[in-house]
Amino acid sequence: MVAPRVPTMPADERRKESERQFHNQRFGAQPDVRESLSRWYGAVAACARTQQQLVERYGKGGKVLEYGCADGRASIARDHFIDQTASFHGIDISDQAIDSARQSAANRQLEKCSFSVMDAENMTFPDAEFDVVFGSGILHHLDLNRAFSEIARVLRPGGKAIFSEPLGHNVFLKLFRRMTPRLRTADEHPLLMRDVSLAEKYFRLVEHRAFGMTTLLAVPLQAPFAKSKAMRFCEQADAVLLRVPVIRKNAWFVLLELTR
C-alpha cells in the first residue's frame, strides 16, 4: 500500500514560519539566545545613534512605522519621540514579540502606539500611509524585492525609509556566522552591495553609510574610560576609512536612507 502523500509547505511559507518560530523562541527565552552578542553592538553604536537622529528628524509630527519591531523595547524606551509623532506603529512576524510590545506600551500608557503581527512582505496598510518607515536588522531576513516594494508602497511621496543592516562581504564576519548557526535563522542573508543597489529600483534616492570596522577592536577592552576613549578614536578612524569603497563594503553594518 502506498502511503498517502502529505502536502508540503511552499518554500516561501516555510521560510516565514521558520523565522516566526525562531523569533518566538528567542523572545520567549530567558535570557535571549542572542544576549551573548549584545556587547559587540557597541562597535556600531554610531550607526544606531545616526539612525535614531534621522528617524526623529523626519518622523516628528508624522506617521511612523517600525518595520520588524521585535518586542518594541528600543522604541518604547524613547517614549519622548513617540509622543512627538502623529502615530507610531510596529509590526513583527513574531506573535510572542508583539505580545511583549503591547504589554510594555500599555504599562507606559503610550496612547499613540500600536503593535501588530504582520507579514513584512505583504503588509495590510493602505498605500502612502506613513511618513517614515524604519527598522534594524530586518531586511536581511526578507525577500528584498518584496520588502522594498512594500516599504515604497506604504510610504507617502517624499517619505523616508531608514534601515540599519549587517553587511555580508567581510570574510571574518562570514566565518563567525558559520560558526554560530544557533544564533541566527537559516534563511538570513546579510546584505551585499548589489542589494543596496537593488533599492534604486524602488526609491527615488538611495544613500548609504557604513559603520563598524576598527571599532570592533575596542569592544574587548575592560576599563570603561579606556574603552570609551578608544571607541571614540575608532569611530573617527572609521569615518575616514569607510569612505573608501573597497574598505566600506567590508564593514559590519550599513545604514540606508531611502527616499520615496
Residue, then its C-alpha position, 0 to 999 in steps of 0.5 A: m500500500v502506498a502511503p498517502r502523500v502529505p502536502t508540503m509547505p511552499a518554500d516561501e511559507r516555510r521560510k516565514e514560519s521558520e523565522r516566526q518560530f525562531h523569533n518566538q523562541r528567542f523572545g520567549a527565552q530567558p535570557d535571549v539566545r542572542e544576549s551573548l552578542s549584545r556587547w559587540y553592538g557597541a562597535v556600531a553604536a554610531c550607526a544606531r545613534t545616526q539612525q535614531q537622529l534621522v528617524e526623529r528628524y523626519g518622523k516628528g509630527g508624522k506617521v511612523l512605522e517600525y518595520g520588524c519591531a521585535d518586542g518594541r523595547a528600543s522604541i518604547a524606551r524613547d517614549h519622548f519621540i513617540d509622543q512627538t509623532a502623529s502615530f507610531h506603529g510596529i509590526d513583527i512576524s513574531d506573535q510572542a514579540i508583539d505580545s511583549a510590545r503591547q504589554s510594555a506600551a500599555n504599562r507606559q500608557l503610550e496612547k499613540c502606539s500600536f503593535s501588530v503581527m504582520d507579514a513584512e512582505n505583504m503588509t495590510f496598510p493602505d498605500a502612502e500611509f506613513d511618513v517614515v518607515f524604519g527598522s534594524g536588522i530586518l531586511h536581511h531576513l526578507d525577500l528584498n524585492r518584496a520588502f522594498s516594494e512594500i516599504a515604497r508602497v506604504l510610504r507617502p511621496g517624499g517619505k523616508a525609509i531608514f534601515s540599519e543592516p549587517l553587511g555580508h562581504n567581510v570574510f571574518l564576519k562570514l566565518f563567525r556566522r558559520m560558526t554560530p548557526r544557533l544564533r541566527t535563522a537559516d534563511e538570513h542573508p546579510l546584505l551585499m552591495r548589489d542589494v543596496s543597489l537593488a533599492e534604486k529600483y524602488f526609491r527615488l534616492v538611495e544613500h548609504r553609510a557604513f559603520g563598524m570596522t576598527t571599532l570592533l577592536a575596542v569592544p574587548l577592552q575592560a576599563p570603561f574610560a579606556k574603552s570609551k576613549a578608544m571607541r571614540f578614536c575608532e569611530q573617527a578612524d572609521a569615518v575616514l576609512l569607510r569612505v573608501p569603497v573597497i574598505r566600506k563594503n567590508a564593514w559590519f553594518v550599513l545604514l540606508e536612507l531611502t527616499r520615496 
